[in-house]
Amino acid sequence: MNRSIPVLACVLAALRPSPAPAQFDFVTGLFEEVNSLTIAAQGSQITRSGGVRPRQGECPGFGICGITAEVLLDLPSVGGADLELGLGTSLLRGFESTEPSLDLHGSLRSFPTLTAYASLPEQMGLFAPYAGASFGLASLWHARGYDAAGTEYELDAETFEYGAVVGLYLLKPQGLFVEGGYRRRSFESVDWTLPEAAAERLPAGWPRDLDLSGWHVSIGWQFLLREGGDEPAAAAAPPAGGRRLASRR
């Protein structure tokens, strides 16, 4: 089964606001530049004291953990650097509230996330370095809070996230990459839905805002979706650097 189909379908739906022919042609042309799909496991540390902390035993060695997926599109080179645009999503879990009276459960979802990657054509032995800057939307997904009596409270929160990443794309085996970075995710307000059985106000000490900012490490694989360039496959050069895999083969 081709795992890229669901991801590509979601991104295509997000980028197509109406069925107008000109807009459809634009989206079709955009996705002709898709060169690959990446899937990675990610672990992140919560580095700010913002009402949440890692749940003990959930993600050993990390604060929160989960999976990310991204499609990569070719962009024109600038100043000798190869550029790509990543359209991605992620789902992370493993946090709880720092307030003892609140039993908090839920996940952190980011979609869509846009990341601009840059890499130099020169390679460094067995790996190629790259760097990127990202911006996107983050939200709490299926988040619930429970008081000491077991009463359930719903909560929603959305924010913009941004950050930077640096990584290494390994040439042997080709496709494996390791990267690290920082994401700023500050939910300035949290929307609580009080149950009918509860009082008309939020229990004392429960957070009005949350902060899940922190450093992260990802290990994943890049799946080539198409061959790039006009050269025959036998005469094609190896990857030019970073994640610039398809268009320079």
N, C-alpha and C positions, 0 to 999 in steps of 0.2 A: 504493500500500500504506500502511495506517495504522500508522505506527511506534509509536504509543502502545499497541497491543495487547500486544506482548511484555512491556513494562515493567509495564503494569497487571496482566497475568497473574502475573508474578513477585511483585509486591507483594501481590496478593490471596492467593496461595498461602502467603506468609510470615505473613499476618495471620489465616489460617484454620487453627487447630490441630486442629479436629475438625469433623465434619459436623453437629453438633448444630444443630437448627433455630434456637434463640435466637442462637447465635453467628453462624450464616449471616445472619440478619436484621441483626445488628449490623454485619457487614462490608458487606452490601449497602447499609445506610443510610449507612455511612461513605463509600463510594465514590460515593454520590449527590452528595456535596459536592466531588468532584474537578472543578476548573474548567479545568485546562490541563496541558500537558506541556512541559517545557523540555529542550533539548539544547544542550550547549555544549562548546567546545574550551577546555582549561585548560592553563596553564603554571605551574609551581611552582618555587620556589627551595628548596634544602636549606640551611637556615640554621644547623643544629647539626652539630658534628663527632661523628657517631655511627656510624662505620664504613663510611659510603657517601658517594659524591660523584657529581656529574653525569658521565655518559659523554660524552666529547668527540665532538661532531658529531651526537649523537642528537637533541637538542632545542635548536637554535640560539636563543640569547637566554634560555633557561630551563634550570633544572636537570633537571626531569622534566616530561613533558607527556602529554596523553591526552584523554579525552572523559568527560563527565558527563551523566547523564539524571536527571530528577526529575519526579514528578507533584505537583501542588499542590492542597491541599484547603482549603476555606473554614472559618474558625473564627469564633466570635462576636467582635465588636469589643469592645475594652476601652479605656476612657478616651479615646475619640475616635480611637484608632488602629485601622486595619484589620489583622487578623491572618490568617495562613495557616500551614499545616503542609506541609512538603515531605518527601516520601519518595523517597530517591534512591540512586544508585549511581555509582561512578566507576572508571576503570581508567587508571593512569598507568604510564609506562615511562621508561627513560633513565638509570638509575643503575648504578653499579659499586662494587666494594669499594675502600677505601683501602689494603688490604693487597696489596702487589705479587705475592705468591705465590698469591692467590686470584682466579680469573676468575669473577666473579659475574654471573649473568643471571637475569632475572625481571621481574615486574610488581607493582605495588601496587594491590590491589583493596579498595574500600570498599563494603560492603553488609551490612545496610541503613544508611543515614544519615538521621537525623531532623533537620530544621531548622525552627525557628520564626521566621517572618518578621513584621515589623511595618512599616507604612507609614502616613503621615498622609494624610488625604483631599485636602489641598491639593496642587496640582501646581505645578511650578516651570518655567514656560515650555514647552520642548520635551521635558522629561524629568521623571520622578517618582522620588524617592529612596526607598530602603528599607534595612533592616538586619536581620540575623538571627543566631541562635546555633545551633550544630549539635552533634550527638553521634551516634556510630555505631561500627561495627565495621570494623576494617581488618586485612588479611592479605596475606602474600606469596603470589603466585599463580604456579604453575609455576616456582618458583625453583630454580636449580641452581648449584652451585659446581664448578669444575674446578681441579685442581692442575697443577703444571708438566708432569706426565706425561700429562695429559688424562683422569685418572680423575674420574668424575662423582660428586658428593655431592648428595644431596637435602636441602633445608632447608625448614622450615615455621615460621611465626610468626604470632601473632594478638595484637591489642591493641585497646583502646578508643581512639577518636580524638575530639577535641573542638576547637571553634574558634568564630570569629565572622566575619561577612561584612558588607560594605556595598556597595551598588550603585546603579546608575541604570537605570531602565526608560525607553527612549526612546519618545516618543509619535508621532514621525514619523521613520522608518517605525515603525509600531506593531508591537511584538513583539520588537524588538532590545533586548538588555540587556548591560551591562558591569558586572562586579563584581570586588572584590578582598577578600582575607581572609587569615586565618592558621589553619592546622591543626596541632595537636600530635599526632604519631604516634610514640610511643616504644615499640619492641619490647624489653621488658626481658629476654627470653630468646629464643634461637633454637634450634629443635630440628633437629639435624643427623642424617641417616641415613648411616652410614658404609658404603661398599661392601665386599664381601668381599675385594677385592684390596688394601684399605687397611689400615693398622695399626689397633690397637684404640683409638687416641686421635686427636683432631682435630689437624690440622697446626698447628704453632706459629704464633701470630699471627692465626689466623682468628677472626672475631668471635663472641662469645657473645651479644651484643645489638646492635641496630641502631636508628638514629633517622632518620626521614624527615620530621621536622617542618619547616615552612617557610611562607613567604608564597606566595600564588597569585593569578593573574588569570584570569578566565573571560570569554569572549565567546560569546553564544549567542542563541537564538531561542525565544520562548514561543509555543506552538501552542494556540490556543483550542479546547477540546473541547466546550463548551456555552455557551449564553447564560445569564446570571443575571438574577435579579429578575423582577418581574411586569409591568414596563412594556413597551409595544410597542417594537420595535427602532428605529423612526423617532424615538421620543421619548426613547430611552435616553441617559443621560449618558455622557461619555467616562470612561476608567478613573479610579478614585478616587485612585490613587497607588501607587508601588512596583510590585509584581508583581500587585496586586489588580486583575486584568483582567476576568475573566469575570463576577464577581458584581456589578460596578458599571457594566456597560455599559448 
